[in-house]
């Protein structure tokens, strides 16, 4: 028994540096990096979440550039991008997942800020290895997921820490480190 | 007693997809991502290595954009970029280090390919925590460090692995995961 793992890179609702709820722009390298990390660690689906239609079109354009061109058929990026989806909202992710898996996922928020009741990585890792169903990890761009989104999650992972209190990893780096802690060998 | 840790992001000599030794272009996001991951995990210096003068100028331009502009003084990126250096070759990194530390570093290569005698992460982590001196981690862009560079290293880390044999992490992701394995809490 083990849980399927999915991730969503959220561009809304996320925080600005000053703490406002904003919509961030897609960073094109994120599409590749997050997909490659996801594929490396066996993530089943990767959702790029943005309410802006033109931005979803940009994501779809990158997908089709790699997936629809025979020249790229045997490139490892192509295999990674095959698991990518561009969607409008976290609600849409949950609906899509429910239609595939038949049940709501175990919803896990990530954050660079410490909070009461943060779940240690070892605990989620064990859950993934021993339970049934699916877990969806939410990653916020900008200055992190909006508080409402964190509040509705079933669990929030502890922030990644290194030597001291500085933790300003790029979201690309954070995705890779979190997946390695949950699924790395 | 503990070892100081330094990293170099190498753009030459590295391999192309077909296995030739080439020089890759600087990816501007790498400058930020690698510096932010390095600062998070207490890396003392981050070297961007390229023999192309205009590319080093690009790196210096990014550094000065953040370091010389008072508007960015309290931005976490600025603190991260302060530890960055643009250099011509791995030899120059070793010379710079020798001039600062007075001794050659313990040279560690990284690779996505498994090899005989690969050093497990726990072993290097313990070395870093219990020995004296400095360790320099080399990361290759493109399709990885040239064989000669790997051969002259004192150690080569085992490749990062997730669920199966697919490991095509971006170098930005690989730097973060390796540092987390060596220095994460």
Interface residues (C-beta under 8 A of the other chain):
Chain A: X27 X29 X32 X33 X36 X37 X39 X40 X41 X42 X76 X77 X79 X80 X160 X161 X162 X163 X164 X166 X167 X168 X169 X170 X172 X173 X174 X175 X176 X177 X179 X180 X181 X183 X184 X185
Chain B: X27 X29 X32 X33 X36 X37 X39 X40 X41 X42 X76 X77 X79 X80 X160 X161 X162 X163 X164 X166 X167 X168 X169 X170 X172 X173 X174 X175 X176 X177 X179 X180 X181 X183 X184 X185
